[in-house]
């Protein structure tokens, strides 16, 4: 071996690699700051589960084969990392492996590692061949057949193949021709060759090739292996395969650890006059991203799992988060040099318009299905909302139909602009008290009705059913009446952060003045705002979704149910109850107790539920492109023969009901979980 040649090769390759990585890290450091080192133990747990355990790849039923393929390739890289140290070390010191702790010739560890890496080399080789067949032969729609991706796969074949041939040639030179090349040898455990079954098989197949060929292969495969590794290393920073370097850090730095509610959108300082003057509210230019959002772009694997899970893309809208990421990533690659030097990007190119289409930006329902399946935990929705903030606050370029919605929120605290004095009319005749003073000890909980429950005729029935159930359970509760305003969810999701904060601060002041501590609401959007986002404004409350609270009352025996619901029942998971707040079981528990037959699950359910199409303020925007999202969701319910579609969100109720109406199918009803529970309540069985 040649230490001088190896030194020169390493110096050249590592210089180029260091420059490439430093360029990209430097560009990231020019982006906005962000703190990402809180909750270290939770983050470590996510890293072990999602990063090393590859749970998002092997956990999806219809992705098991490709997930297993990536799992073995990933762990092959991890295990073969030590092998690369040994191979590079051999160029500097014959018998370098002897210098490593636990891997010497008198150590069981050396033999075990030989067995493990040799087996994994064979596995990785098979997995890469399968990957090539899948990319070129099967060709799933979400995968792009690009040259770089295939080159990387062939380079992996080169890495593994040259190492197997190197070992095989070495074994033949030792065993057949008496060479004294260092190898592990032990009086009990035998030789290294005995512990490398696949390299030994190759050696047997090549036994007749002659001494000269073995010497050639030994040298050629050693240096070929080194060359392929160094080429591979320098391709990583320049391609999508940079995720090999950034994926694990990106998973560790994810906003919301697995199994926890989503962390809220960062609070925008709308009182910063300088930010208004300089146009720095929201994300209007590439440099307005945070460094973590930039890291997300570099980490995208282009696997396309967000491609076929997105309800907007599936229904023909101009949005798939894969393309969205690709566009921003390509823009970042083009601008990284300028960004590093000046901290700014090309002012002639607009982020929304030139890089991302206007319709693309506003198509998103913020359902976060894309984030749920992303194997490297890329956070798409906060970036989209940041771009909407810039469009709404700085350019007033929001969709035209939102203007009336904003005016309604400003004037009367609800999106329709209906008289706020009518906010408690839904409760007439129910004898529900209105809280006007700080609650006495005899008030257990405040019922937050929400705009839909207060003003929408269909959703009023949900509010009434919830109120009746609380009364029948003996819960001492009250409502706020005209003191309640919209939580501001739709304003925030449409980028109008100033309007959101105005509404939220008024609500926080009301709740804090009344010393409210416990809240129950039938709207998951209100639940998310009150529980997860109001703490940013000093509003801290214990908030329950009505399904959670009712399930607790049933468990405590304060409500007793007899199954009354007949037919085939399926449950539609609201995005803001499920993916945003991790509640999947309470509605199902109530449904199981209320139905005469076990509810069935739709193809897309629980954390992979298909959005109804109303989130992200889409409820107040026209859906002019492609198939309507709610109609697609109803079609999925019909696939399982549903005669009752149950849900737990007034927005979902509206969208699913409209979808059923549009389908023209008779005999299918859409009910909220509270209505179903009320129908099944023992001895009363009142129709909702």
Secondary structure, DSSP 8 states (H G I E B T S, - for coil): --HHHHHHHHHHHHHHHHHHHHHHHHHHHTSB-----SSHHHHHHHIIIIIIS-HHHHSSGGGHHHHHHHHHHHHHHHHHHHHHHHHHHHHHSTTGGGGSTT-STT-HHHHHHHHHHHHHHHHHHHHHHHHHIIIIII--TTS---HHHHHHHHHHHHHHHHHHHHHHHHHHHHHTT-------EETTTEEGGGG-HHHHHHHHHTGGG-HHHHHHHHHHHHHHHHHHHHHHHHHHTTSGGGHHHHHHHHHHT-SS-TTS---------TT-HHHHHHT-SS-SSGGGSBHHHHHHHHH-----TTTTT-HHHHTT-S--HHHHHHHHHHHHHHHHHHHHHHS---TTS-IIIIIB-HHHHHT-----HHHHH-TT----HHHHHHHHHIIIIIS--S-TTHHHHHHHHHHHSSTT---GGGTTGGGTTS---B--SS--TT--EEEE-HHHHHH-HHHHHHHHHHHHHHHHTT--EEB-GGG----SHHHHHTT-HHHHHHHHHHHHHHHHHTT--EEEES-HHHHHIIIIIGGGGT---EEEEHHHHHHHHHHTTSS-B---B-S-EEE---TTTTTTT---HHHHHHHHHHBSS--B--SS-GGG----S-TTTGGGS---SSS-HHHHHHHHHHHTT-SEEEES-HHHHHHHHHHHHHHT-SS-EEEEHHHHHHHTBTTT----
